[in-house]
Amino acid sequence: MMTESTRPARTPRAYAAFVGIGLLAGVLSGLFGVGGGTVIMPMLVLLLAFDQRLAAGTSLAAIVPTASVGVISYALHGSVAWIPAAILAAGAVVGAQIGTRLLPRISQTALRWCFVGFLVVVIVTLFVVIPSRSAVFELGLLNGVLLALVGVGTGILAGLIGVGGGVIVVPVLMLAFGTSDLEAKGTSLLMMIPTAISGTIGNLRNKNVDLVAAGIIGVSACTTTALGAWLATLIDPLLGNVLFAAYLVVIAVQMALKAIRGRRR
């Protein structure tokens, strides 16, 4: 059985950091349709010395309220594809189980470099393909099957390298399925909720969640997620692509650094 991860000491600085991390994660979650885990997890590790496992579990728990507020914000603008999100979520839950089982058998370094390569392709494509705000996702048999496969692939990557679904799902919906940027973000946030709940239940059993930290971060994020979603509606799709590309560059650099450190070990 896994032992409980060590919790950092509760200090005023720690509580202030939880609030600050949540506020930043909320804006980015609403603006880009991501869960905020790519912000929460590294900041918990760097600022508060959380171990990697506890940071990942705490981040996943904080995503649940954050994504919920984001979905409501996008739904008010009619920018959520409900059934496609359910298909993606079902695939992601299955894929996450596959990913965790494959984890001991696959090179983390090779996976990270492959994911960096994927992000580079996406970043370049974001400057070529500009989504239409009027585009609507039309669900059919073929793209329904493809959605399920995307969900499974997203879940596998989440299980293998801890990558949040939004980093994959948002660009795939825009670039491969022709979805509008707003609908891609709203759908991505909805997909994350059941996936994050499922993962959090498992993490709670293994005592890999700091519920106090997750609660403070999640509540703080909820206060700014709607602001991020509102900003997304004001930004031109081209500028939105540029900002999202910049965000993906940060993620790619983080993943490349992890790959380099893993190779050295």
PyMOL commands that set and color helices and strands:
alter all, ss='L'
color gray80, all
select helices_A, chain A and resi 12-32+37-48+52-75+82-105+108-126+141-161+165-175+181-205+211-234+237-264
alter helices_A, ss='H'
color red, helices_A
deselect
rebuild
show_as cartoon
